[in-house]
């Protein structure tokens, strides 16, 4: 019986197969892409606006992700669809590029194109990766940068040409211009380099390439440092780093928090790779025995991400752990190499001569996760109607939004934004929380809609009274919502809150409560 094992070790034609991975995944992401303007929650509408404006600095300091803005900006000139869709499409291109590079790395690592295809496919169809391939945030570009860095290190080791190490060092330094979370893989990259140089020590001197690599890393890192100090954000960045170090101690002294962090992280990891997690574990085991450098990169890269996430458990970190689980994406990228390694072992030992077994392997690796994500919202709905503390937004089913990665039905933000602007009379003042504010801001800034409306972002609870008092005498004053983000009691002390279509008119009370 004919099998698929002809997809084996030859490097001839690898770029062509990588191109197939790129374009195939890009088609999938384009079909499931968020169709346009998104909500401000999660910063999606803000990323769409900044991609258009090419904004890398904001009042108070650096936006935090200049490289994404710079690389996404050219997509806003595409001659089709709206700017929001084009920004979303940029994320899809970055994600597809990451998968193409992961395929190349896995091919060099496993000498099996089928194992490499399945490893890249498992990553591309995983929930978090797919989610951020169809919405505009920095994580798909982060995945591309991480994949490129890993690929360059593998080529450096295999070709024994230090130019690959130099390219890696510069690119890794530059990657911090996209997101500082790249620091989580530093130990993995460092461990790989040390092991390879140790193995080469008797054949060549190691200090010159190390020193030059350090200089090139600094050169790549320099733009971030410039923007950091130019935007007067150095002190806040230092405070963030210090808070992270303090946060590491919290789960160590709080076993319950540690169990929570490990439990959520483990469950989410299995949700990404419901069957291929087993292949990844097999891959780590065999790589540790056969390729200590790559195993070290994978293990330390994953542990670095885990440490970062455990530090986020500290209440002093100022965020909720379960809403930061997307940061595990770094670990999933390196783990996909372990999945490919494990699949390479399984292909040889279990199904090298059986097309039926290979078909089963392909199905459980690629088809099962998609079926799981399709069924998960319906299964979850038998236990709950909405996710705790998750805001109900027009046009969105929260269970589908969270549990399924495809976002082609996300049209509620534009529908609401346009309805709000149609409702508001001329020269209105519109006060909105960030999620709605970012939608209206996009429509005003990018599409030049209703410049007569003064848009005001409502600060957090407990800080809203000064804003309300400032606009108390405005003749046409409107509020976006009465959700828990709003100090409704303070608002009702000053105004009559009157529903007006999709918004609320605020009528000044003559006598204050």
C-alpha positions as CSV (number, residue, x, y, z in Angstrom):
1,X,0.0,0.0,0.0
2,X,1.4,3.4,-1.0
3,X,2.2,5.7,1.9
4,X,3.1,9.4,2.3
5,X,6.7,8.7,3.4
6,X,8.0,10.1,0.1
7,X,7.7,13.5,1.9
8,X,11.1,12.8,3.6
9,X,14.5,14.1,4.1
10,X,15.7,15.8,0.9
11,X,16.0,19.6,1.2
12,X,15.2,20.0,-2.5
13,X,11.9,21.8,-3.0
14,X,11.6,22.8,0.6
15,X,11.1,26.5,-0.2
16,X,8.3,25.5,-2.6
17,X,6.5,23.5,0.2
18,X,7.1,26.3,2.6
19,X,5.4,28.6,0.1
20,X,2.5,26.2,-0.1
21,X,2.2,26.3,3.7
22,X,2.2,30.1,3.6
23,X,-0.4,30.5,1.0
24,X,-2.6,27.6,2.2
25,X,-2.7,29.0,5.7
26,X,-3.2,32.5,4.4
27,X,-6.3,31.4,2.5
28,X,-7.7,29.8,5.7
29,X,-7.1,32.9,7.7
30,X,-8.5,35.2,5.0
31,X,-11.7,33.2,5.0
32,X,-12.0,33.3,8.8
33,X,-10.7,36.9,9.1
34,X,-12.5,39.4,11.2
35,X,-14.3,41.3,8.5
36,X,-13.6,44.9,9.6
37,X,-13.8,47.2,12.6
38,X,-13.5,45.5,16.0
39,X,-14.2,46.6,19.5
40,X,-11.7,48.5,21.6
41,X,-11.6,45.8,24.3
42,X,-8.3,44.0,23.6
43,X,-7.0,47.1,21.8
44,X,-8.2,45.8,18.4
45,X,-9.8,49.0,17.2
46,X,-6.8,50.9,18.5
47,X,-4.4,48.7,16.5
48,X,-6.5,49.3,13.4
49,X,-6.3,53.1,14.0
50,X,-2.6,53.1,14.8
51,X,-1.8,51.0,11.7
52,X,-3.5,53.7,9.6
53,X,-1.9,56.7,11.4
54,X,1.5,54.9,11.8
55,X,1.4,55.9,15.5
56,X,4.4,54.6,17.5
57,X,4.3,57.1,20.3
58,X,1.4,58.4,22.4
59,X,1.1,60.9,25.2
60,X,2.9,59.5,28.2
61,X,5.3,57.3,26.3
62,X,5.8,54.7,23.6
63,X,2.8,52.7,22.4
64,X,4.7,49.6,23.1
65,X,4.6,47.9,19.7
66,X,6.2,50.2,17.1
67,X,7.5,47.4,14.8
68,X,3.9,46.0,14.3
69,X,2.7,49.5,13.5
70,X,5.5,50.1,11.0
71,X,5.0,46.7,9.2
72,X,1.2,46.8,9.3
73,X,1.0,50.4,7.9
74,X,1.8,49.4,4.3
75,X,-1.2,47.0,4.3
76,X,-3.5,50.0,4.9
77,X,-2.8,51.1,1.3
78,X,-4.2,47.9,-0.2
79,X,-6.8,48.8,-2.9
80,X,-9.7,46.7,-1.5
81,X,-11.9,46.5,1.6
82,X,-11.6,49.0,4.4
83,X,-8.6,50.0,6.5
84,X,-9.8,47.9,9.4
85,X,-9.9,44.7,7.3
86,X,-6.5,45.5,5.9
87,X,-5.0,45.8,9.4
88,X,-6.6,42.4,10.2
89,X,-5.1,41.0,7.0
90,X,-1.6,42.1,8.1
91,X,-2.0,39.8,11.1
92,X,-2.9,37.0,8.8
93,X,0.1,37.5,6.6
94,X,2.4,37.5,9.7
95,X,0.9,34.3,11.0
96,X,1.1,32.6,7.6
97,X,4.7,33.6,7.4
98,X,5.4,32.2,10.8
99,X,4.0,28.8,9.8
100,X,6.1,28.7,6.7
101,X,9.2,29.3,8.8
102,X,8.2,26.8,11.4
103,X,7.8,24.2,8.6
104,X,11.3,24.9,7.4
105,X,12.8,24.6,10.9
106,X,10.8,21.4,11.6
107,X,12.0,20.0,8.2
108,X,15.7,20.6,9.1
109,X,15.1,19.2,12.5
110,X,13.1,16.0,11.7
111,X,14.2,15.3,8.1
112,X,10.6,14.5,7.4
113,X,8.4,16.9,5.4
114,X,5.2,15.2,6.6
115,X,6.2,15.6,10.2
116,X,7.1,19.2,9.6
117,X,3.8,19.8,7.8
118,X,1.8,18.3,10.6
119,X,3.8,20.3,13.2
120,X,3.3,23.5,11.4
121,X,-0.4,22.6,10.8
122,X,-0.9,21.8,14.5
123,X,0.3,25.3,15.4
124,X,-1.6,27.0,12.7
125,X,-4.9,25.4,13.7
126,X,-4.3,25.8,17.5
127,X,-6.8,28.1,19.1
128,X,-4.7,31.0,20.3
129,X,-2.5,31.1,17.2
130,X,-5.5,31.1,14.9
131,X,-7.3,33.7,16.9
132,X,-4.5,36.2,16.6
133,X,-4.0,35.3,13.0
134,X,-7.4,36.8,12.2
135,X,-7.4,39.9,14.5
136,X,-5.0,42.8,14.6
137,X,-2.6,42.5,17.5
138,X,1.2,41.9,17.8
139,X,1.1,38.2,18.6
140,X,1.2,36.9,15.0
141,X,4.2,39.1,14.3
142,X,5.7,37.9,17.5
143,X,5.3,34.3,16.3
144,X,7.0,35.2,13.0
145,X,9.9,36.8,14.7
146,X,10.3,33.9,17.1
147,X,10.1,31.4,14.3
148,X,12.7,33.3,12.3
149,X,15.1,33.5,15.2
150,X,14.8,29.7,15.8
151,X,15.3,29.0,12.1
152,X,18.4,31.2,12.0
153,X,19.9,29.4,15.0
154,X,19.2,26.0,13.4
155,X,20.8,27.1,10.2
156,X,23.8,28.5,12.1
157,X,24.3,25.1,13.9
158,X,23.9,23.0,10.7
159,X,25.8,25.2,8.3
160,X,28.5,26.2,10.8
161,X,28.4,29.7,9.4
162,X,28.4,32.5,11.9
163,X,26.5,34.9,9.6
164,X,23.3,33.1,10.7
165,X,24.2,33.7,14.3
166,X,24.8,37.4,13.6
167,X,21.4,37.7,11.7
168,X,19.8,36.0,14.7
169,X,21.3,38.4,17.2
170,X,20.2,41.5,15.3
171,X,16.7,40.2,14.7
172,X,16.3,39.1,18.3
173,X,17.3,42.6,19.5
174,X,14.9,44.2,17.0
175,X,12.0,41.9,18.0
176,X,11.7,43.8,21.3
177,X,10.5,46.7,19.3
178,X,7.4,44.6,18.7
179,X,6.8,43.2,22.2
180,X,8.9,42.8,25.3
181,X,7.5,39.4,25.9
182,X,10.2,38.1,23.6
183,X,12.4,38.1,26.7
184,X,10.7,34.9,27.7
185,X,12.7,32.9,25.1
186,X,16.0,34.4,26.0
187,X,17.1,31.5,28.2
188,X,16.1,29.0,25.5
189,X,18.1,30.9,22.8
190,X,21.0,31.3,25.2
191,X,21.1,27.7,26.1
192,X,21.1,26.6,22.5
193,X,24.0,28.9,21.6
194,X,26.0,27.8,24.6
195,X,25.6,24.1,23.9
196,X,26.4,24.6,20.2
197,X,29.5,26.6,21.0
198,X,30.6,24.1,23.6
199,X,30.4,21.4,21.0
200,X,32.4,23.5,18.6
201,X,34.9,24.7,21.2
202,X,37.7,22.4,20.2
203,X,37.4,23.4,16.5
204,X,37.2,27.2,16.6
205,X,37.4,30.1,18.9
206,X,34.1,31.1,20.4
207,X,34.6,34.6,21.9
208,X,34.8,36.6,18.6
209,X,31.4,35.4,17.3
210,X,29.9,35.9,20.8
211,X,31.2,39.5,21.1
212,X,30.1,40.4,17.6
213,X,26.7,38.8,18.2
214,X,26.3,40.9,21.4
215,X,27.1,44.1,19.5
216,X,24.5,43.2,16.8
217,X,21.9,42.4,19.4
218,X,22.5,45.8,20.9
219,X,22.2,47.4,17.4
220,X,18.9,45.7,16.9
221,X,17.7,46.7,20.4
222,X,18.8,50.3,20.0
223,X,15.6,51.6,18.3
224,X,13.5,50.4,21.2
225,X,15.9,52.1,23.7
226,X,15.8,55.3,21.7
227,X,12.0,55.4,21.7
228,X,11.9,54.3,25.4
229,X,14.0,57.2,26.6
230,X,12.7,59.7,24.0
231,X,9.2,59.0,25.2
232,X,10.2,59.3,28.8
233,X,9.0,55.7,29.4
234,X,12.2,54.3,30.9
235,X,11.0,54.6,34.5
236,X,7.7,52.8,33.8
237,X,9.5,50.1,31.9
238,X,11.8,49.6,34.9
239,X,8.8,49.5,37.2
240,X,7.3,46.8,35.0
241,X,10.4,44.7,35.2
242,X,10.6,45.1,38.9
243,X,7.0,44.1,39.3
244,X,7.7,41.0,37.2
245,X,10.6,40.0,39.5
246,X,8.4,40.6,42.6
247,X,5.6,38.6,41.0
248,X,7.7,35.5,40.6
249,X,7.8,35.2,44.4
250,X,4.0,35.3,44.8
251,X,3.1,31.8,43.4
252,X,6.1,30.3,45.3
253,X,4.6,31.5,48.6
254,X,1.0,30.8,47.6
255,X,0.5,27.2,46.6
256,X,-3.1,27.8,45.7
257,X,-2.1,30.5,43.2
258,X,0.6,28.2,41.8
259,X,-2.0,25.4,41.2
260,X,-4.3,27.9,39.5
261,X,-1.6,29.1,37.2
262,X,-0.4,25.6,36.3
263,X,-4.0,24.3,36.0
264,X,-5.2,27.1,33.6
265,X,-2.0,26.9,31.6
266,X,-2.1,23.1,31.3
267,X,-5.8,23.1,30.3
268,X,-5.3,25.8,27.7
269,X,-2.3,24.0,26.3
270,X,-4.3,20.8,25.8
271,X,-7.1,22.9,24.2
272,X,-4.5,24.1,21.7
273,X,-3.2,20.7,20.9
274,X,-5.8,18.2,22.1
275,X,-4.0,15.1,20.7
276,X,-0.7,16.5,19.5
277,X,0.3,17.4,23.1
278,X,1.2,13.7,23.4
279,X,3.4,13.9,20.2
280,X,5.1,17.0,21.7
281,X,5.9,15.2,24.9
282,X,7.4,12.3,22.8
283,X,9.3,14.9,20.8
284,X,10.8,16.5,23.9
285,X,11.9,13.1,25.2
286,X,13.6,12.0,22.1
287,X,15.1,15.4,21.3
288,X,16.7,15.4,24.8
289,X,18.4,12.1,24.0
290,X,19.3,13.0,20.4
291,X,19.6,16.8,20.1
292,X,20.3,18.4,23.4
293,X,20.6,21.9,22.0
294,X,17.2,22.0,20.4
295,X,15.6,20.3,23.4
296,X,17.1,23.0,25.6
297,X,15.7,25.7,23.4
298,X,12.2,24.2,23.6
299,X,12.2,23.4,27.3
300,X,13.8,26.7,28.5
301,X,11.6,28.7,26.0
302,X,8.5,27.1,27.5
303,X,9.7,27.5,31.1
304,X,10.4,31.2,30.4
305,X,6.9,31.7,29.2
306,X,5.6,29.8,32.2
307,X,7.6,32.0,34.6
308,X,6.2,35.1,33.0
309,X,2.7,33.8,33.3
310,X,3.1,32.7,36.9
311,X,4.4,36.2,37.8
312,X,1.1,37.6,36.4
313,X,-0.8,35.7,39.2
314,X,0.4,38.4,41.6
315,X,-2.6,40.7,42.3
316,X,-0.1,43.6,42.4
317,X,0.5,43.0,38.7
318,X,-2.7,44.9,38.0
319,X,-4.3,42.4,35.6
320,X,-6.4,39.3,35.7
321,X,-4.4,36.1,35.0
322,X,-7.1,34.3,32.9
323,X,-7.3,37.3,30.5
324,X,-3.5,37.1,29.9
325,X,-3.4,33.5,28.7
326,X,-2.6,34.6,25.1
327,X,0.9,35.2,26.3
328,X,1.4,31.4,26.2
329,X,1.6,31.7,22.4
330,X,5.3,32.1,22.7
331,X,5.5,28.6,24.2
332,X,3.2,27.1,21.6
333,X,5.5,28.2,18.8
334,X,8.6,26.4,20.2
335,X,6.4,23.5,21.3
336,X,5.3,23.0,17.7
337,X,8.9,22.0,16.9
338,X,8.6,19.3,19.6
339,X,5.3,18.2,18.1
340,X,7.1,17.8,14.7
341,X,9.9,15.9,16.4
342,X,7.4,13.5,18.1
343,X,5.5,13.0,14.9
344,X,8.7,12.1,13.1
345,X,9.3,9.4,15.6
346,X,5.7,8.1,15.4
347,X,5.8,8.1,11.6
348,X,8.9,5.9,11.6
349,X,8.0,3.6,14.4
350,X,4.2,3.2,14.0
351,X,3.0,4.1,10.5
352,X,6.0,4.2,8.1
353,X,4.4,1.6,5.8
354,X,0.7,2.1,6.5
355,X,-1.2,4.8,4.6
356,X,-4.2,4.2,6.8
357,X,-2.3,4.9,10.0
358,X,-0.8,8.0,8.4
359,X,-4.3,9.2,7.5
360,X,-5.4,8.7,11.1
361,X,-2.4,10.6,12.3
362,X,-3.2,13.5,10.0
363,X,-6.8,13.5,11.1
364,X,-6.1,13.6,14.8
365,X,-3.5,16.2,14.4
366,X,-5.3,18.6,12.1
367,X,-9.0,17.8,11.9
368,X,-9.8,17.0,15.6
369,X,-8.9,20.5,16.9
370,X,-11.2,22.2,14.4
371,X,-14.1,19.9,15.3
372,X,-13.4,20.6,19.0
373,X,-13.5,24.3,18.5
374,X,-16.8,24.0,16.5
375,X,-18.4,21.9,19.2
376,X,-17.1,23.7,22.3
377,X,-19.6,26.6,22.4
378,X,-22.6,24.3,22.1
379,X,-21.2,22.0,24.8
380,X,-20.4,25.0,27.1
381,X,-23.9,26.4,26.6
382,X,-25.4,23.5,28.5
383,X,-23.6,24.7,31.6
384,X,-23.6,28.5,31.3
385,X,-25.1,31.3,29.2
386,X,-22.2,33.7,29.3
387,X,-18.7,33.8,30.6
388,X,-18.3,35.4,34.1
389,X,-17.3,39.1,33.9
390,X,-17.4,39.0,30.1
391,X,-19.3,41.9,28.7
392,X,-22.3,41.3,26.3
393,X,-21.7,43.3,23.2
394,X,-24.0,43.8,20.2
395,X,-23.7,41.1,17.6
396,X,-21.4,38.9,19.6
397,X,-21.9,35.4,21.1
398,X,-19.3,35.4,23.9
399,X,-19.0,31.6,24.0
400,X,-18.4,31.4,20.3
401,X,-16.0,34.4,20.4
402,X,-13.9,32.9,23.2
403,X,-14.0,29.1,22.4
404,X,-13.8,29.3,18.6
405,X,-10.9,31.0,16.8
406,X,-12.6,32.1,13.6
407,X,-13.9,35.6,13.7
408,X,-15.7,36.2,10.3
409,X,-19.0,37.0,12.2
410,X,-17.5,39.9,14.2
411,X,-19.5,42.8,12.7
412,X,-21.1,44.2,15.8
413,X,-18.6,47.0,16.4
414,X,-19.2,48.8,13.1
415,X,-22.9,48.3,13.3
416,X,-23.0,49.9,16.8
417,X,-20.6,52.7,15.9
418,X,-22.5,53.8,12.8
419,X,-25.8,53.6,14.7
420,X,-24.4,55.8,17.5
421,X,-23.2,58.4,15.0
422,X,-26.5,58.4,13.2
423,X,-28.3,58.9,16.6
424,X,-26.2,61.8,17.9
425,X,-27.5,65.3,17.0
426,X,-25.0,67.9,15.7
427,X,-22.3,69.1,18.0
428,X,-22.9,66.4,20.6
429,X,-20.6,65.3,23.4
430,X,-20.3,61.5,23.6
431,X,-18.8,59.9,26.7
432,X,-17.8,56.3,26.3
433,X,-15.8,53.6,27.9
434,X,-12.6,52.5,26.1
435,X,-14.2,49.6,24.2
436,X,-16.8,51.8,22.5
437,X,-14.6,55.0,22.5
438,X,-12.0,53.2,20.3
439,X,-14.7,52.2,17.8
440,X,-16.0,55.8,17.4
441,X,-12.4,57.1,17.3
442,X,-11.6,54.8,14.4
443,X,-14.7,56.0,12.5
444,X,-13.8,59.7,13.2
445,X,-10.1,59.4,12.5
446,X,-9.9,56.9,9.7
447,X,-13.2,57.4,7.9
448,X,-13.7,61.1,8.8
449,X,-17.2,60.4,10.2
450,X,-19.0,63.1,12.3
451,X,-16.1,65.4,13.2
452,X,-18.7,67.6,14.9
453,X,-19.1,65.1,17.7
454,X,-16.7,65.6,20.7
455,X,-15.6,62.1,21.8
456,X,-14.6,61.7,25.5
457,X,-13.0,58.6,26.9
458,X,-14.5,57.8,30.3
459,X,-11.8,57.1,32.9
460,X,-12.0,54.1,35.3
461,X,-14.5,53.8,38.1
462,X,-13.9,56.3,40.9
463,X,-12.3,58.8,38.6
464,X,-15.4,59.9,36.5
465,X,-16.8,62.7,38.6
466,X,-14.5,65.5,37.2
467,X,-15.4,64.5,33.6
468,X,-19.1,64.6,34.4
469,X,-18.8,67.9,36.0
470,X,-16.8,69.4,33.1
471,X,-19.5,68.6,30.6
472,X,-22.5,69.0,32.9
473,X,-23.8,72.1,31.0
474,X,-23.3,70.6,27.5
475,X,-26.7,70.8,25.6
476,X,-26.3,67.5,23.8
477,X,-24.6,65.1,26.2
478,X,-24.7,61.4,25.7
479,X,-23.4,58.3,27.4
480,X,-22.5,55.1,25.6
481,X,-23.7,52.5,28.2
482,X,-24.7,51.9,31.8
483,X,-22.4,48.8,32.2
484,X,-20.4,48.2,35.4
485,X,-17.5,50.3,34.0
486,X,-19.7,53.4,34.6
487,X,-20.2,54.9,38.1
488,X,-23.9,54.9,37.5
489,X,-24.8,56.3,41.0
490,X,-22.5,59.3,40.5
491,X,-24.0,59.8,37.0
492,X,-27.6,59.6,38.3
493,X,-26.8,62.1,41.0
494,X,-26.0,64.7,38.3
495,X,-28.2,63.7,35.4
496,X,-31.4,62.0,34.3
497,X,-30.2,59.0,32.3
498,X,-32.7,58.7,29.3
499,X,-32.4,55.8,26.8
500,X,-32.0,57.2,23.2
501,X,-31.7,54.4,20.8
502,X,-28.4,52.7,21.2
503,X,-27.1,55.4,23.6
504,X,-28.3,57.4,26.7
505,X,-29.0,61.1,26.8
506,X,-27.9,62.8,30.0
507,X,-30.2,65.6,31.1
508,X,-28.8,67.8,33.8
509,X,-30.8,67.8,37.1
510,X,-31.7,71.2,38.4
511,X,-31.3,70.0,42.0
512,X,-28.4,67.7,42.8
513,X,-28.9,64.7,45.0
